[in-house]
Amino acid sequence: MNITKRDVLELRRRLTKNGCSFTRMAGCYVGGNQNRIVQFAQPFLGLADEEFHKYLEIARKVISGTPGGNLLELSLRADADADACRSLLLALRDSGLKNDGLLERFYEQVIAHYQCAGNYLILLFHDIYDVPVRAEDHAKLDESEEVYTYLLCAICPVELSKPGLGYLETENRFGPRIRDWVVGLPEIGFLYPAFSDRSSDLSAIMYYVKPGKNSQPELVQEVLGCSAQRTAAEEKQAFQSIVKEAFGAEQEQAQSALLHIQKNLHELVATRDEDGLPPIELTAAGVRDVLSDVEIPTTAKEQIAQTYEATFHDTLPYAQNLVDSKLVQAGIEREATLALTHKIASLEQQLADKEHSALSASAPSADDLPWDSSAPQIVLQVPTEKASRIQTQVIDGQKCLVIPVDDGESARINGVAESF
């Protein structure tokens, strides 16, 4: 990408009350049924302050965003249709927006190819910027280096204000507020020619897409004469869809794999940033590397790589555009939860082992065991050498166990010590 953040900021900084040099503005208000409600064209610098600042806010929004993210550099195609698009844009620029016929043609093209269900406003601004010479340290010098003449286009939604209660001054009471049509900030916009390396690039267009909005590929192809290009958000969404489709109905497995993939992409981008390396375009081979340590079937890995190659064969996305910070954070939290679960399970096992060892070491003696009617009713514990001297005798008609007792010996019967 040739357009840099510095190029964007240089143009954006000029759009102030004192720095703006727009010569003229033109517009067309389009209804939901694609009919033109009103058209206008007028000098810009003569607007009343309130109008001036509102229109300037819209123009500034088109020159915002992240180059390569939602601010794209589109290259004009080399075919007859693209040449016709370029000719119209150049004619509009060179006319200073004073040719009604050219404006009519441009509005017709936009209305035919801009996909919108509601009302919207097409705005065109004409500007002439004397690009100052810059020293090697980027200090601004007085001399003009180049005259950059360009068109800025903004397409803005026009919607009814929200209903609500308001103070009705003439009636001195509160009542339903009058709803009116309000122009919102642009969802699509462009600059032609592009401002690249502080110079005019007739072969490229700087194209703005509001985050989360459709990039309008038909408008890009048919009105601007460029090949459609995805925004960073659309690239991210397309990549996630590729991963999910590789698992079919197994979406739980797909989500687990996606979290691991996002972690690997994040680490790849972070490593390049730390090393001061430029952003890397992710090829199909790069995707295979990212998938190398993800525990999924080989068939799923290959399907992801092949579908990725087919989807992004025209324009490879930067790896950083595929990183979803929310999924990266979810993956970090998931790993922390799994690690904690494993640690708890390990500690519980260690505790169980210790309890088992303690119970084994402190197993009760026979005398301490509860009475069990199925067990022998007399339990004796004597030294091994004495066991052989125990005899069975019948005394007074009663069978008895006779245990010899030597001098100095004692016995405990049911926990009560007996001396002899």
Summary of the structure (lengths in Angstrom):
residues: 420
radius of gyration: 41.1
end to end distance: 107.0
largest distance: 140.6
contacts: 1111
relative contact order: 0.09
helix: 40%
strand: 26%
